[in-house]
Amino acid sequence: MRPLLLLCPLLAACASPAPQFFGAARHDITLSGIDFAVFQKKDRAEVIRLGYLSRPARAAVPALMVAAAERSTGCRVIPGSVVTGLPGDTGEARMDLDC
């Protein structure tokens, strides 16, 4: 049981892309003290927020995800293309890029 507890923090810091993004270029970026992993594959990006945030601290995350994708890829996120797995999810988002 103890080895499992030691692995939890390591696993929490890992980010794996969705199957559609396997083989994508990975970029790690920190914005406003929040770490993100950005996966770019052609004209699409997936952004994953790393680490825990309290509910009040999550308000700025959607805009930071767009900024993370744009800064990491050098492409513009197409307005209205951001989709999350769950409505209001601040842990993962996918978006179309204009490169």
Backbone as XML, in Angstrom:
<?xml version="1.0"?>
<chain id="A" units="angstrom">
  <residue number="1" name="MET">
    <atom name="N" x="0.830" y="-1.200" z="0.000"/>
    <atom name="CA" x="0.000" y="0.000" z="0.000"/>
    <atom name="C" x="0.870" y="1.259" z="0.000"/>
  </residue>
  <residue number="2" name="ARG">
    <atom name="N" x="1.950" y="1.240" z="0.758"/>
    <atom name="CA" x="2.820" y="2.413" z="0.839"/>
    <atom name="C" x="3.437" y="2.780" z="-0.521"/>
  </residue>
  <residue number="3" name="PRO">
    <atom name="N" x="3.926" y="1.797" z="-1.316"/>
    <atom name="CA" x="4.452" y="2.172" z="-2.631"/>
    <atom name="C" x="3.404" y="2.845" z="-3.522"/>
  </residue>
  <residue number="4" name="LEU">
    <atom name="N" x="2.172" y="2.398" z="-3.398"/>
    <atom name="CA" x="1.097" y="3.007" z="-4.178"/>
    <atom name="C" x="0.906" y="4.468" z="-3.797"/>
  </residue>
  <residue number="5" name="LEU">
    <atom name="N" x="0.968" y="4.761" z="-2.503"/>
    <atom name="CA" x="0.817" y="6.141" z="-2.050"/>
    <atom name="C" x="1.960" y="7.011" z="-2.546"/>
  </residue>
  <residue number="6" name="LEU">
    <atom name="N" x="3.140" y="6.456" z="-2.663"/>
    <atom name="CA" x="4.280" y="7.222" z="-3.154"/>
    <atom name="C" x="4.162" y="7.505" z="-4.654"/>
  </residue>
  <residue number="7" name="LEU">
    <atom name="N" x="3.485" y="6.638" z="-5.373"/>
    <atom name="CA" x="3.312" y="6.834" z="-6.810"/>
    <atom name="C" x="2.243" y="7.859" z="-7.157"/>
  </residue>
  <residue number="8" name="CYS">
    <atom name="N" x="1.300" y="8.079" z="-6.276"/>
    <atom name="CA" x="0.181" y="8.985" z="-6.566"/>
    <atom name="C" x="0.630" y="10.387" z="-6.986"/>
  </residue>
  <residue number="9" name="PRO">
    <atom name="N" x="1.555" y="11.035" z="-6.254"/>
    <atom name="CA" x="1.974" y="12.371" z="-6.704"/>
    <atom name="C" x="2.638" y="12.350" z="-8.077"/>
  </residue>
  <residue number="10" name="LEU">
    <atom name="N" x="3.365" y="11.304" z="-8.377"/>
    <atom name="CA" x="4.001" y="11.214" z="-9.688"/>
    <atom name="C" x="2.975" y="11.059" z="-10.792"/>
  </residue>
  <residue number="11" name="LEU">
    <atom name="N" x="1.985" y="10.227" z="-10.568"/>
    <atom name="CA" x="0.946" y="10.022" z="-11.566"/>
    <atom name="C" x="0.088" y="11.263" z="-11.758"/>
  </residue>
  <residue number="12" name="ALA">
    <atom name="N" x="-0.134" y="12.006" z="-10.703"/>
    <atom name="CA" x="-0.938" y="13.221" z="-10.795"/>
    <atom name="C" x="-0.248" y="14.278" z="-11.653"/>
  </residue>
  <residue number="13" name="ALA">
    <atom name="N" x="1.070" y="14.232" z="-11.725"/>
    <atom name="CA" x="1.817" y="15.208" z="-12.517"/>
    <atom name="C" x="1.902" y="14.809" z="-13.985"/>
  </residue>
  <residue number="14" name="CYS">
    <atom name="N" x="1.477" y="13.608" z="-14.314"/>
    <atom name="CA" x="1.548" y="13.124" z="-15.698"/>
    <atom name="C" x="0.319" y="13.576" z="-16.478"/>
  </residue>
  <residue number="15" name="ALA">
    <atom name="N" x="0.529" y="13.782" z="-17.757"/>
    <atom name="CA" x="-0.595" y="14.120" z="-18.623"/>
    <atom name="C" x="-0.463" y="13.295" z="-19.885"/>
  </residue>
  <residue number="16" name="SER">
    <atom name="N" x="-1.504" y="12.571" z="-20.190"/>
    <atom name="CA" x="-1.528" y="11.777" z="-21.413"/>
    <atom name="C" x="-2.589" y="12.355" z="-22.330"/>
  </residue>
  <residue number="17" name="PRO">
    <atom name="N" x="-2.267" y="12.467" z="-23.616"/>
    <atom name="CA" x="-3.260" y="13.018" z="-24.535"/>
    <atom name="C" x="-4.370" y="12.018" z="-24.836"/>
  </residue>
  <residue number="18" name="ALA">
    <atom name="N" x="-5.458" y="12.537" z="-25.350"/>
    <atom name="CA" x="-6.546" y="11.695" z="-25.842"/>
    <atom name="C" x="-6.018" y="10.897" z="-27.035"/>
  </residue>
  <residue number="19" name="PRO">
    <atom name="N" x="-6.641" y="9.765" z="-27.338"/>
    <atom name="CA" x="-6.160" y="8.944" z="-28.452"/>
    <atom name="C" x="-5.982" y="9.712" z="-29.766"/>
  </residue>
  <residue number="20" name="GLN">
    <atom name="N" x="-6.829" y="10.694" z="-30.034"/>
    <atom name="CA" x="-6.710" y="11.477" z="-31.267"/>
    <atom name="C" x="-5.405" y="12.267" z="-31.311"/>
  </residue>
  <residue number="21" name="PHE">
    <atom name="N" x="-4.780" y="12.461" z="-30.153"/>
    <atom name="CA" x="-3.568" y="13.263" z="-30.075"/>
    <atom name="C" x="-2.318" y="12.425" z="-29.816"/>
  </residue>
  <residue number="22" name="PHE">
    <atom name="N" x="-2.421" y="11.101" z="-29.920"/>
    <atom name="CA" x="-1.233" y="10.258" z="-29.814"/>
    <atom name="C" x="-0.273" y="10.659" z="-30.933"/>
  </residue>
  <residue number="23" name="GLY">
    <atom name="N" x="0.986" y="10.812" z="-30.607"/>
    <atom name="CA" x="1.987" y="11.230" z="-31.582"/>
    <atom name="C" x="2.077" y="12.731" z="-31.762"/>
  </residue>
  <residue number="24" name="ALA">
    <atom name="N" x="1.269" y="13.489" z="-31.019"/>
    <atom name="CA" x="1.278" y="14.948" z="-31.129"/>
    <atom name="C" x="2.521" y="15.523" z="-30.462"/>
  </residue>
  <residue number="25" name="ALA">
    <atom name="N" x="2.901" y="16.721" z="-30.887"/>
    <atom name="CA" x="3.996" y="17.447" z="-30.238"/>
    <atom name="C" x="3.507" y="17.945" z="-28.891"/>
  </residue>
  <residue number="26" name="ARG">
    <atom name="N" x="4.320" y="17.754" z="-27.848"/>
    <atom name="CA" x="3.943" y="18.204" z="-26.510"/>
    <atom name="C" x="4.741" y="19.446" z="-26.145"/>
  </residue>
  <residue number="27" name="HIS">
    <atom name="N" x="4.021" y="20.414" z="-25.586"/>
    <atom name="CA" x="4.632" y="21.645" z="-25.092"/>
    <atom name="C" x="4.175" y="21.824" z="-23.647"/>
  </residue>
  <residue number="28" name="ASP">
    <atom name="N" x="5.097" y="22.125" z="-22.752"/>
    <atom name="CA" x="4.743" y="22.410" z="-21.364"/>
    <atom name="C" x="4.918" y="23.901" z="-21.131"/>
  </residue>
  <residue number="29" name="ILE">
    <atom name="N" x="3.938" y="24.506" z="-20.483"/>
    <atom name="CA" x="3.956" y="25.945" z="-20.264"/>
    <atom name="C" x="3.293" y="26.256" z="-18.926"/>
  </residue>
  <residue number="30" name="THR">
    <atom name="N" x="3.776" y="27.306" z="-18.270"/>
    <atom name="CA" x="3.184" y="27.786" z="-17.025"/>
    <atom name="C" x="2.691" y="29.207" z="-17.250"/>
  </residue>
  <residue number="31" name="LEU">
    <atom name="N" x="1.427" y="29.448" z="-16.965"/>
    <atom name="CA" x="0.832" y="30.777" z="-17.076"/>
    <atom name="C" x="0.121" y="31.102" z="-15.771"/>
  </residue>
  <residue number="32" name="SER">
    <atom name="N" x="0.386" y="32.264" z="-15.235"/>
    <atom name="CA" x="-0.234" y="32.709" z="-13.973"/>
    <atom name="C" x="-0.077" y="31.659" z="-12.877"/>
  </residue>
  <residue number="33" name="GLY">
    <atom name="N" x="1.051" y="30.982" z="-12.868"/>
    <atom name="CA" x="1.331" y="29.987" z="-11.834"/>
    <atom name="C" x="0.650" y="28.649" z="-12.032"/>
  </residue>
  <residue number="34" name="ILE">
    <atom name="N" x="-0.022" y="28.451" z="-13.160"/>
    <atom name="CA" x="-0.724" y="27.195" z="-13.441"/>
    <atom name="C" x="0.014" y="26.487" z="-14.574"/>
  </residue>
  <residue number="35" name="ASP">
    <atom name="N" x="0.293" y="25.197" z="-14.380"/>
    <atom name="CA" x="1.005" y="24.402" z="-15.370"/>
    <atom name="C" x="0.024" y="23.754" z="-16.348"/>
  </residue>
  <residue number="36" name="PHE">
    <atom name="N" x="0.401" y="23.772" z="-17.621"/>
    <atom name="CA" x="-0.404" y="23.159" z="-18.670"/>
    <atom name="C" x="0.478" y="22.297" z="-19.564"/>
  </residue>
  <residue number="37" name="ALA">
    <atom name="N" x="-0.092" y="21.221" z="-20.085"/>
    <atom name="CA" x="0.526" y="20.440" z="-21.150"/>
    <atom name="C" x="-0.318" y="20.687" z="-22.388"/>
  </residue>
  <residue number="38" name="VAL">
    <atom name="N" x="0.330" y="21.097" z="-23.471"/>
    <atom name="CA" x="-0.368" y="21.379" z="-24.723"/>
    <atom name="C" x="0.097" y="20.347" z="-25.742"/>
  </residue>
  <residue number="39" name="PHE">
    <atom name="N" x="-0.849" y="19.648" z="-26.331"/>
    <atom name="CA" x="-0.558" y="18.662" z="-27.369"/>
    <atom name="C" x="-1.068" y="19.217" z="-28.693"/>
  </residue>
  <residue number="40" name="GLN">
    <atom name="N" x="-0.179" y="19.352" z="-29.675"/>
    <atom name="CA" x="-0.568" y="19.877" z="-30.982"/>
    <atom name="C" x="-0.396" y="18.805" z="-32.037"/>
  </residue>
  <residue number="41" name="LYS">
    <atom name="N" x="-1.446" y="18.619" z="-32.806"/>
    <atom name="CA" x="-1.411" y="17.696" z="-33.942"/>
    <atom name="C" x="-2.098" y="18.406" z="-35.105"/>
  </residue>
  <residue number="42" name="LYS">
    <atom name="N" x="-1.290" y="18.802" z="-36.069"/>
    <atom name="CA" x="-1.752" y="19.556" z="-37.233"/>
    <atom name="C" x="-2.457" y="20.839" z="-36.777"/>
  </residue>
  <residue number="43" name="ASP">
    <atom name="N" x="-3.734" y="20.992" z="-37.111"/>
    <atom name="CA" x="-4.452" y="22.225" z="-36.779"/>
    <atom name="C" x="-5.384" y="22.049" z="-35.584"/>
  </residue>
  <residue number="44" name="ARG">
    <atom name="N" x="-5.022" y="21.139" z="-34.671"/>
    <atom name="CA" x="-5.818" y="20.886" z="-33.463"/>
    <atom name="C" x="-4.890" y="20.899" z="-32.256"/>
  </residue>
  <residue number="45" name="ALA">
    <atom name="N" x="-5.427" y="21.276" z="-31.114"/>
    <atom name="CA" x="-4.663" y="21.253" z="-29.871"/>
    <atom name="C" x="-5.540" y="20.721" z="-28.744"/>
  </residue>
  <residue number="46" name="GLU">
    <atom name="N" x="-4.880" y="20.051" z="-27.825"/>
    <atom name="CA" x="-5.518" y="19.621" z="-26.583"/>
    <atom name="C" x="-4.689" y="20.214" z="-25.458"/>
  </residue>
  <residue number="47" name="VAL">
    <atom name="N" x="-5.353" y="20.886" z="-24.529"/>
    <atom name="CA" x="-4.668" y="21.500" z="-23.395"/>
    <atom name="C" x="-5.147" y="20.813" z="-22.125"/>
  </residue>
  <residue number="48" name="ILE">
    <atom name="N" x="-4.189" y="20.374" z="-21.314"/>
    <atom name="CA" x="-4.505" y="19.712" z="-20.054"/>
    <atom name="C" x="-3.899" y="20.532" z="-18.919"/>
  </residue>
  <residue number="49" name="ARG">
    <atom name="N" x="-4.740" y="20.901" z="-17.965"/>
    <atom name="CA" x="-4.257" y="21.610" z="-16.771"/>
    <atom name="C" x="-3.656" y="20.577" z="-15.842"/>
  </residue>
  <residue number="50" name="LEU">
    <atom name="N" x="-2.478" y="20.867" z="-15.335"/>
    <atom name="CA" x="-1.812" y="19.959" z="-14.412"/>
    <atom name="C" x="-1.975" y="20.469" z="-12.986"/>
  </residue>
  <residue number="51" name="GLY">
    <atom name="N" x="-2.159" y="19.574" z="-12.063"/>
    <atom name="CA" x="-2.246" y="19.964" z="-10.661"/>
    <atom name="C" x="-3.659" y="20.305" z="-10.231"/>
  </residue>
  <residue number="52" name="TYR">
    <atom name="N" x="-3.802" y="20.445" z="-8.929"/>
    <atom name="CA" x="-5.098" y="20.724" z="-8.312"/>
    <atom name="C" x="-5.315" y="22.225" z="-8.180"/>
  </residue>
  <residue number="53" name="LEU">
    <atom name="N" x="-6.546" y="22.656" z="-8.401"/>
    <atom name="CA" x="-6.957" y="24.033" z="-8.131"/>
    <atom name="C" x="-8.279" y="23.994" z="-7.389"/>
  </residue>
  <residue number="54" name="SER">
    <atom name="N" x="-8.431" y="24.880" z="-6.425"/>
    <atom name="CA" x="-9.722" y="24.986" z="-5.740"/>
    <atom name="C" x="-10.738" y="25.543" z="-6.722"/>
  </residue>
  <residue number="55" name="ARG">
    <atom name="N" x="-12.000" y="25.352" z="-6.445"/>
    <atom name="CA" x="-13.056" y="25.826" z="-7.341"/>
    <atom name="C" x="-12.949" y="27.329" z="-7.629"/>
  </residue>
  <residue number="56" name="PRO">
    <atom name="N" x="-12.735" y="28.187" z="-6.622"/>
    <atom name="CA" x="-12.623" y="29.622" z="-6.926"/>
    <atom name="C" x="-11.417" y="29.959" z="-7.815"/>
  </residue>
  <residue number="57" name="ALA">
    <atom name="N" x="-10.364" y="29.168" z="-7.731"/>
    <atom name="CA" x="-9.157" y="29.447" z="-8.511"/>
    <atom name="C" x="-9.298" y="29.040" z="-9.973"/>
  </residue>
  <residue number="58" name="ARG">
    <atom name="N" x="-10.355" y="28.347" z="-10.326"/>
    <atom name="CA" x="-10.526" y="27.820" z="-11.686"/>
    <atom name="C" x="-11.136" y="28.825" z="-12.666"/>
  </residue>
  <residue number="59" name="ALA">
    <atom name="N" x="-11.612" y="29.940" z="-12.198"/>
    <atom name="CA" x="-12.326" y="30.889" z="-13.063"/>
    <atom name="C" x="-11.489" y="31.367" z="-14.245"/>
  </residue>
  <residue number="60" name="ALA">
    <atom name="N" x="-10.209" y="31.595" z="-14.041"/>
    <atom name="CA" x="-9.348" y="32.130" z="-15.096"/>
    <atom name="C" x="-8.828" y="31.062" z="-16.047"/>
  </residue>
  <residue number="61" name="VAL">
    <atom name="N" x="-9.043" y="29.788" z="-15.724"/>
    <atom name="CA" x="-8.416" y="28.701" z="-16.479"/>
    <atom name="C" x="-8.846" y="28.628" z="-17.953"/>
  </residue>
  <residue number="62" name="PRO">
    <atom name="N" x="-10.116" y="28.756" z="-18.312"/>
    <atom name="CA" x="-10.462" y="28.657" z="-19.743"/>
    <atom name="C" x="-9.690" y="29.638" z="-20.626"/>
  </residue>
  <residue number="63" name="ALA">
    <atom name="N" x="-9.568" y="30.872" z="-20.204"/>
    <atom name="CA" x="-8.811" y="31.859" z="-20.986"/>
    <atom name="C" x="-7.322" y="31.517" z="-21.001"/>
  </residue>
  <residue number="64" name="LEU">
    <atom name="N" x="-6.816" y="31.003" z="-19.888"/>
    <atom name="CA" x="-5.405" y="30.607" z="-19.833"/>
    <atom name="C" x="-5.125" y="29.411" z="-20.739"/>
  </residue>
  <residue number="65" name="MET">
    <atom name="N" x="-6.099" y="28.510" z="-20.891"/>
    <atom name="CA" x="-5.926" y="27.369" z="-21.795"/>
    <atom name="C" x="-5.768" y="27.844" z="-23.238"/>
  </residue>
  <residue number="66" name="VAL">
    <atom name="N" x="-6.562" y="28.800" z="-23.634"/>
    <atom name="CA" x="-6.456" y="29.363" z="-24.988"/>
    <atom name="C" x="-5.095" y="30.022" z="-25.155"/>
  </residue>
  <residue number="67" name="ALA">
    <atom name="N" x="-4.686" y="30.813" z="-24.160"/>
    <atom name="CA" x="-3.381" y="31.481" z="-24.224"/>
    <atom name="C" x="-2.248" y="30.466" z="-24.271"/>
  </residue>
  <residue number="68" name="ALA">
    <atom name="N" x="-2.367" y="29.391" z="-23.506"/>
    <atom name="CA" x="-1.335" y="28.350" z="-23.498"/>
    <atom name="C" x="-1.207" y="27.707" z="-24.874"/>
  </residue>
  <residue number="69" name="ALA">
    <atom name="N" x="-2.330" y="27.424" z="-25.511"/>
    <atom name="CA" x="-2.306" y="26.828" z="-26.851"/>
    <atom name="C" x="-1.673" y="27.787" z="-27.848"/>
  </residue>
  <residue number="70" name="GLU">
    <atom name="N" x="-2.043" y="29.050" z="-27.796"/>
    <atom name="CA" x="-1.519" y="30.020" z="-28.753"/>
    <atom name="C" x="-0.032" y="30.262" z="-28.557"/>
  </residue>
  <residue number="71" name="ARG">
    <atom name="N" x="0.392" y="30.413" z="-27.338"/>
    <atom name="CA" x="1.823" y="30.662" z="-27.077"/>
    <atom name="C" x="2.674" y="29.436" z="-27.384"/>
  </residue>
  <residue number="72" name="SER">
    <atom name="N" x="2.169" y="28.262" z="-27.081"/>
    <atom name="CA" x="2.939" y="27.033" z="-27.289"/>
    <atom name="C" x="3.058" y="26.654" z="-28.753"/>
  </residue>
  <residue number="73" name="THR">
    <atom name="N" x="2.003" y="26.883" z="-29.512"/>
    <atom name="CA" x="1.983" y="26.432" z="-30.901"/>
    <atom name="C" x="2.342" y="27.526" z="-31.900"/>
  </residue>
  <residue number="74" name="GLY">
    <atom name="N" x="2.198" y="28.775" z="-31.488"/>
    <atom name="CA" x="2.415" y="29.877" z="-32.418"/>
    <atom name="C" x="1.236" y="30.086" z="-33.345"/>
  </residue>
  <residue number="75" name="CYS">
    <atom name="N" x="0.141" y="29.412" z="-33.082"/>
    <atom name="CA" x="-1.073" y="29.510" z="-33.897"/>
    <atom name="C" x="-2.160" y="30.234" z="-33.114"/>
  </residue>
  <residue number="76" name="ARG">
    <atom name="N" x="-3.151" y="30.733" z="-33.834"/>
    <atom name="CA" x="-4.295" y="31.381" z="-33.203"/>
    <atom name="C" x="-5.387" y="30.347" z="-32.987"/>
  </residue>
  <residue number="77" name="VAL">
    <atom name="N" x="-6.009" y="30.366" z="-31.804"/>
    <atom name="CA" x="-7.149" y="29.487" z="-31.550"/>
    <atom name="C" x="-8.364" y="30.086" z="-32.249"/>
  </residue>
  <residue number="78" name="ILE">
    <atom name="N" x="-9.055" y="29.274" z="-33.013"/>
    <atom name="CA" x="-10.234" y="29.739" z="-33.737"/>
    <atom name="C" x="-11.362" y="29.989" z="-32.720"/>
  </residue>
  <residue number="79" name="PRO">
    <atom name="N" x="-11.884" y="31.225" z="-32.689"/>
    <atom name="CA" x="-12.949" y="31.538" z="-31.735"/>
    <atom name="C" x="-14.132" y="30.586" z="-31.873"/>
  </residue>
  <residue number="80" name="GLY">
    <atom name="N" x="-14.663" y="30.162" z="-30.738"/>
    <atom name="CA" x="-15.821" y="29.273" z="-30.713"/>
    <atom name="C" x="-15.490" y="27.803" z="-30.909"/>
  </residue>
  <residue number="81" name="SER">
    <atom name="N" x="-14.204" y="27.468" z="-31.050"/>
    <atom name="CA" x="-13.839" y="26.070" z="-31.303"/>
    <atom name="C" x="-13.457" y="25.294" z="-30.046"/>
  </residue>
  <residue number="82" name="VAL">
    <atom name="N" x="-13.400" y="25.968" z="-28.910"/>
    <atom name="CA" x="-12.976" y="25.302" z="-27.675"/>
    <atom name="C" x="-14.083" y="24.386" z="-27.169"/>
  </residue>
  <residue number="83" name="VAL">
    <atom name="N" x="-13.723" y="23.117" z="-26.947"/>
    <atom name="CA" x="-14.672" y="22.106" z="-26.481"/>
    <atom name="C" x="-14.057" y="21.401" z="-25.285"/>
  </residue>
  <residue number="84" name="THR">
    <atom name="N" x="-14.868" y="21.180" z="-24.260"/>
    <atom name="CA" x="-14.420" y="20.424" z="-23.092"/>
    <atom name="C" x="-15.201" y="19.118" z="-23.011"/>
  </residue>
  <residue number="85" name="GLY">
    <atom name="N" x="-14.616" y="18.140" z="-22.323"/>
    <atom name="CA" x="-15.288" y="16.850" z="-22.175"/>
    <atom name="C" x="-16.576" y="16.965" z="-21.391"/>
  </residue>
  <residue number="86" name="LEU">
    <atom name="N" x="-16.561" y="17.805" z="-20.385"/>
    <atom name="CA" x="-17.734" y="18.086" z="-19.562"/>
    <atom name="C" x="-17.969" y="19.591" z="-19.576"/>
  </residue>
  <residue number="87" name="PRO">
    <atom name="N" x="-19.193" y="20.051" z="-19.598"/>
    <atom name="CA" x="-19.438" y="21.499" z="-19.584"/>
    <atom name="C" x="-18.767" y="22.155" z="-18.369"/>
  </residue>
  <residue number="88" name="GLY">
    <atom name="N" x="-18.007" y="23.196" z="-18.648"/>
    <atom name="CA" x="-17.341" y="23.923" z="-17.573"/>
    <atom name="C" x="-16.077" y="23.271" z="-17.054"/>
  </residue>
  <residue number="89" name="ASP">
    <atom name="N" x="-15.639" y="22.175" z="-17.662"/>
    <atom name="CA" x="-14.434" y="21.483" z="-17.212"/>
    <atom name="C" x="-13.220" y="22.376" z="-17.406"/>
  </residue>
  <residue number="90" name="THR">
    <atom name="N" x="-12.378" y="22.493" z="-16.387"/>
    <atom name="CA" x="-11.156" y="23.283" z="-16.499"/>
    <atom name="C" x="-9.921" y="22.387" z="-16.471"/>
  </residue>
  <residue number="91" name="GLY">
    <atom name="N" x="-10.112" y="21.095" z="-16.633"/>
    <atom name="CA" x="-8.993" y="20.167" z="-16.616"/>
    <atom name="C" x="-8.480" y="19.836" z="-18.001"/>
  </residue>
  <residue number="92" name="GLU">
    <atom name="N" x="-9.350" y="19.907" z="-19.004"/>
    <atom name="CA" x="-8.968" y="19.520" z="-20.362"/>
    <atom name="C" x="-9.859" y="20.240" z="-21.362"/>
  </residue>
  <residue number="93" name="ALA">
    <atom name="N" x="-9.251" y="20.690" z="-22.447"/>
    <atom name="CA" x="-10.010" y="21.320" z="-23.522"/>
    <atom name="C" x="-9.333" y="21.029" z="-24.854"/>
  </residue>
  <residue number="94" name="ARG">
    <atom name="N" x="-10.136" y="20.960" z="-25.901"/>
    <atom name="CA" x="-9.624" y="20.774" z="-27.261"/>
    <atom name="C" x="-10.088" y="21.942" z="-28.102"/>
  </residue>
  <residue number="95" name="MET">
    <atom name="N" x="-9.260" y="22.306" z="-29.066"/>
    <atom name="CA" x="-9.575" y="23.480" z="-29.874"/>
    <atom name="C" x="-8.959" y="23.372" z="-31.262"/>
  </residue>
  <residue number="96" name="ASP">
    <atom name="N" x="-9.541" y="24.122" z="-32.205"/>
    <atom name="CA" x="-9.019" y="24.212" z="-33.556"/>
    <atom name="C" x="-8.047" y="25.373" z="-33.626"/>
  </residue>
  <residue number="97" name="LEU">
    <atom name="N" x="-6.996" y="25.189" z="-34.441"/>
    <atom name="CA" x="-5.971" y="26.221" z="-34.589"/>
    <atom name="C" x="-5.950" y="26.763" z="-36.008"/>
  </residue>
  <residue number="98" name="ASP">
    <atom name="N" x="-5.630" y="28.040" z="-36.125"/>
    <atom name="CA" x="-5.414" y="28.675" z="-37.419"/>
    <atom name="C" x="-3.915" y="28.933" z="-37.521"/>
  </residue>
  <residue number="99" name="CYS">
    <atom name="N" x="-3.223" y="28.051" z="-38.252"/>
    <atom name="CA" x="-1.756" y="28.156" z="-38.362"/>
    <atom name="C" x="-1.337" y="28.651" z="-39.726"/>
  </residue>
</chain>
